[in-house]
């Protein structure tokens, strides 16, 4: 069966550009997470959705970051006016239900801001 | 503060030698703890979680609440164990089930 997919896999943006990163979770998975992984670091939590509801956005580093999951399946992470410090791998993960602790990760999108 | 510490960035061992990857956590409640592994050019995948008390690929990890540790162990390392290993904590009171990851340890098993 298909796992979590993310697109694009690589994105180069000039500083100041807006970017949109897409996540397709495993079909039927209720919970969806976004993480940011800087070089040499572990993934850091950004935001969490339960179906279409964004229940936790405490990890979003600034108001330039915005995430949505309007129909409770596909999710998009948008970064406005990108800065060099936004360069990282952005990971999406899904889990079957709320409280189900195993998360299934996508391959990530590597964002480079020049 | 909720934190996961993996003190070693790189651990090199010879094939057949025992392996211990260290993980310490800081959390005031009862944590859910996990080990995730990332093989070369693959995605993060679950290796084991403490509540299942399973042994996966010969790896085990015991939660020691007194020492706030969840070290990953394997008695005899294999070359195919070479990978990046992340310890993760899920705060059970957060209601989010997010993970807090350590910085990871790269394990190299030498022939």
Interface residues (C-beta under 8 A of the other chain):
Chain A: X3 X4 X31 X33 X35 X40 X41 X42 X43 X44 X45 X48 X55 X56 X59 X91 X93 X95 X98 X99 X100 X101 X102 X103 X105 X106 X107 X108
Chain B: X4 X6 X9 X32 X34 X36 X43 X44 X45 X46 X49 X86 X88 X90 X94 X95 X96 X97 X98 X99 X100 X101 X102 X103 X104
